[in-house]
Amino acid sequence: MVPGLLTYIKKVCIMRVGAISIYVSQPRKGVVMSRVQLALNVEDLDEAIAFYSKLFNTEPAKRKDGYANFAIAEPPLKLVLLQNPGQGGTINHLGVEVESSDKVHTEIARLTDEGLFTEEEMGTTCCFATQDKVWVTGPAGEKWEIYTVLADSETFGSTASCC
C-alpha cells in the first residue's frame, strides 16, 4: 500500500462526494464495493502501466488500445489510464464506483436535493463498459462521475469523449 494514499482518498471522498460511503477493508469475495475512481491522462500507456503495476503491486484488470484500468483492493481504488497525447500527467476525471444502478439513482436524488446540476447517462457505453452514471462538476471545473458497471464492452464508448 502507498503510505498516506488511503488517508488522502478518504479525505477527498468525504470532502467532495458527501454521503457516498467507501469501504476501507478488504472486500468479501464476490461482493462489489464502492471505491474512488481516478482517471489519469497519460502520454505513454505502456510506461504508465509498468509504473502503476509496480506502485500498487497488481496488473491491470482491463487493457485495450489506449486504455487500461486497475481494480485495486487496498486502498479501494479504480485507477483508469487514458492515453491522451499532450495531456499526460493531468486528471481526466474523478469518480466513485458503486454497487448498483439503485445506488446511482439514490445519488441522483440526493445530489438534486442538494441543488447540484446533474447529467445522467443510463445504459451508456464508456471506457469499455456499459454503465449507468451521473456526472456533477466541482467548483473548480473538476468532473466527477458516480457510476455502476452493468457489463463489459468491446468498444470504448458511444462518443469519442465519453469520459
N, C-alpha and C positions, 0 to 999 in steps of 0.2 A: 504494500500500500504506500502511496505517496504521502509523506508527512504533511499534515496541515490541509490536504486537499479535501478530506471528508468534512472538516470543520468549515472550510470555505463554502463548499457546496451546500451544507445545511444552512449556513447564514444566507446565501443567495436565495435559496428556496423559500425560507421564511420571509425574507425581505421582499422578494419580488412576486411570489406566487401565492402568498397568503395561506389559505386554508387547505391547500393540497398537501396531503401527508406523504412523506417519503420514509421508507423503512431503512434503518441503518444496520440491520442484522442480515445475515446470510438468508436468502430466500429459501423456502422449503422447495424441494424438488417438485417440479410441475406447477408451481404457483407463480403467477405473473405478479410482479410488484411494481409500484410506482418508482420512477427514478428520473433524475435530471438528465436532460439531453443537452449536449454541447456540440454544435455543428461548426466545424472549422473549415475555412478555405485554405487549401494547400497548393503549393507550386508543383511539387513532385510527389505524386501519390505513393510510389514505391518507397521513397525515403521516409515519408510520414508514417507509413505502415510499419516499417522497420523500427522507427523510433518509438511509436506508441505500443508496439508489441513488447518491446523491452521495458518501457516505463510501467505498463500495467501487467506485465508477465502473462499476456494472453494474446491469442491470434484473433484476427477479425472474425466476427460472426457471419458477415456477408461481404463479398468483394465483387464488384462489377467494374466495367470500364469507367474510369473517372470517379469512382465511388467506393467507399468502404465504411463499415460500421463495426464497432466493438460493443459487446454487451458485457460490461464489467460488473462483477458481483460486488466487489468491495474496493472502493466505495461504490454504491449503486449508481452507475453512470452509463448512459448510452452515448458513446463518442462517435460522431459522424465526420468523415473526412470527404470533402468535395474538392476535386481538382479544378481550380479556377485560376488560370494563369494571370499574373499581375495582381492577384488579391491575396496571395499567400500570407499567412500569419494573422489573418483577420477573422473575426467571428462572422459566420454566415447567419446563424440564428440560434436561439436557445429554446429549450422545450422541456416538458415533463411528459414522460410516457406513463399512461395509466392503464389499469387492467381491463377496462371495458368501455363500450360505447355509452352505457348508462352513466359512467363517471364523467365522460366528455360532456354529456348533456347536463349533468348536475353542475359542472363547472361553467357551462354556458349560462345557465340560470343565475348562478352566483355572481359571475362577472357582470352580467347585465344589471343585476340588482345593485352592484357596486358602481354602476354608471359608466362602465368601460365599454367602448365600442368593440364589438367582436366581429370577426369574419369567419363564418362557419364553412367547412368543407366536409361533406359526408360522402363516403364511398369514393374518395378521390385516390388517384394513384400518384405517389410521390416517393422518391428515394427507394425505388424497387419494392414498394409495398402498397397495398390498398389500405387506406386509413380513414377513420373518422377523426376530425380535428377542429379546433377552434384557434384562431390567431388573435392576439392582442399586441399592441405596440406600447412599449415603455416610454417614459418621459424623455429619454434621450434618443428615441427612434429605434431602440432595440426591439427586434421581432421575437415574440415568444409564442410557441405553439403548445397546446395541451392536446394529446392525441392518443389513439389506440391503434395498434396494427391488427387489421382484420385478416390479411393473407399476404403472402409473398407475391411479387410480380416480376416478370422478366423485363419489364420496361421501367425506365427511370421515373417518368411521370407524364401526365397528360399535357403539361406545358413545359417549356424549357426552363421556366423559373418557378417550379412548384414549391421550392423551399424559399 
